[in-house]
Amino acid sequence: MRGFETLRSELSVLRQCLRGMPRRGQQAGRLDAFYGPQAEQYDRFRERLLHGRAELIAALDLPQRARVLELGGGTGRNLEFFPEQRRADLHFELVDLCAPLLEVAKHRTRDWPSVRITLADACSHQPDQPVDCVYFSYSLSMIPDWGLALDNALRNLNPGGLLAAVDFHVSSACPPPGRASHSALARAFWPRWFGHDGVQLGPERLDALCKRLPRHALLETSAPVPYMPGLRVPYYRFIGRKPG
Ligand SMILES: C[S@@+](CC[C@H](N)C(=O)[O-])C[C@H]1O[C@@H](n2cnc3c(N)ncnc32)[C@H](O)[C@@H]1O
């Protein structure tokens, strides 16, 4: 019975991914149409696809009573990667533009008073007060106006605060020294594959992060993809400190 449920859940996510993200309309409506039918199954499938999230959160060096903002936080799964002993002293706000995913987040955090869930656009949302850490987990690649989202994140971050991101990407043909270089095949294949589901892969976002926050730690690596044996998709983990 459990095996049957798992199979049904996988099929419903795969069906939605094959249909892809609607190309027209406002971003909120497109997200609802794409994620709505798979919201309940989202976490199970993404556990095997969205790598490096736990590691990114474990590497965040946060002061006592820090205010933490996740932009494009979806179902709130990442909140569970924060160590249990820190959860009570940190204040979290999770922002997303997709109502069905936020319903899952609300349910998940129903007994977690220090979490606020907000339906808003990452490009314009203003928290009540500046935060000590803002992070994007596989959301920068899904935000068409990602430059605005980055500006907004930095505007709302305290001097000396952390801006972190984990996401898929591919390099340019001639990446800056010290950065990963991906093959022409990878640079052609992955953007096309993920583009169908509204995920934009390119070098621009990581380049902008490195330029805006020269004091940073960066890891570029790759990870397996469900149902694509032998293939690995490039992704990065970035933690930068805003000049104080
Ligand atoms: C691949 S999901 C990642 C969700 C979550 N951060 C995680 O790691 O599981 C990308 C998220 O970005 C959100 N998103 C896309 N565009 C957005 C925008 N303009 N403002 C806020 N959230 C947005 C989507 O609704 C979705 O929840």
Ligand as a Chemical Component Dictionary entry (heavy atoms), coordinates in Angstrom:
data_LIG
# 
_chem_comp.id                   LIG 
_chem_comp.type                 NON-POLYMER 
_chem_comp.pdbx_formal_charge   0 
_chem_comp.three_letter_code    LIG 
# 
loop_
_chem_comp_atom.comp_id 
_chem_comp_atom.atom_id 
_chem_comp_atom.alt_atom_id 
_chem_comp_atom.type_symbol 
_chem_comp_atom.charge 
_chem_comp_atom.model_Cartn_x 
_chem_comp_atom.model_Cartn_y 
_chem_comp_atom.model_Cartn_z 
_chem_comp_atom.pdbx_ordinal 
LIG C1  C1  C 0  12.409 25.205 -6.689 1  
LIG S1  S1  S 1  11.378 26.031 -5.538 2  
LIG C2  C2  C 0  12.401 26.055 -4.084 3  
LIG C3  C3  C 0  11.592 26.133 -2.831 4  
LIG C4  C4  C 0  12.400 26.058 -1.525 5  
LIG N1  N1  N 0  13.269 27.189 -1.378 6  
LIG C5  C5  C 0  13.162 24.770 -1.427 7  
LIG O1  O1  O 0  14.406 24.793 -1.306 8  
LIG O2  O2  O -1 12.518 23.700 -1.408 9  
LIG C6  C6  C 0  11.412 27.727 -6.071 10 
LIG C7  C7  C 0  10.494 28.604 -5.253 11 
LIG O3  O3  O 0  10.599 29.963 -5.687 12 
LIG C8  C8  C 0  9.305  30.543 -5.594 13 
LIG N2  N2  N 0  9.253  31.785 -6.387 14 
LIG C9  C9  C 0  9.413  31.914 -7.721 15 
LIG N3  N3  N 0  9.296  33.222 -8.071 16 
LIG C10 C10 C 0  9.086  33.930 -6.926 17 
LIG C11 C11 C 0  8.935  35.306 -6.622 18 
LIG N4  N4  N 0  8.963  36.243 -7.566 19 
LIG N5  N5  N 0  8.761  35.674 -5.327 20 
LIG C12 C12 C 0  8.734  34.731 -4.334 21 
LIG N6  N6  N 0  8.875  33.406 -4.572 22 
LIG C13 C13 C 0  9.058  33.005 -5.845 23 
LIG C14 C14 C 0  8.403  29.424 -6.072 24 
LIG O4  O4  O 0  7.054  29.602 -5.745 25 
LIG C15 C15 C 0  9.028  28.225 -5.390 26 
LIG O5  O5  O 0  8.503  28.016 -4.097 27 
# 
loop_
_chem_comp_bond.comp_id 
_chem_comp_bond.atom_id_1 
_chem_comp_bond.atom_id_2 
_chem_comp_bond.value_order 
_chem_comp_bond.pdbx_ordinal 
LIG C1  S1  SING 1  
LIG S1  C2  SING 2  
LIG S1  C6  SING 3  
LIG C2  C3  SING 4  
LIG C3  C4  SING 5  
LIG C4  N1  SING 6  
LIG C4  C5  SING 7  
LIG C5  O1  DOUB 8  
LIG C5  O2  SING 9  
LIG C6  C7  SING 10 
LIG C7  O3  SING 11 
LIG C7  C15 SING 12 
LIG O3  C8  SING 13 
LIG C8  N2  SING 14 
LIG C8  C14 SING 15 
LIG N2  C9  SING 16 
LIG N2  C13 SING 17 
LIG C9  N3  DOUB 18 
LIG N3  C10 SING 19 
LIG C10 C11 SING 20 
LIG C10 C13 DOUB 21 
LIG C11 N4  SING 22 
LIG C11 N5  DOUB 23 
LIG N5  C12 SING 24 
LIG C12 N6  DOUB 25 
LIG N6  C13 SING 26 
LIG C14 O4  SING 27 
LIG C14 C15 SING 28 
LIG C15 O5  SING 29 
# 
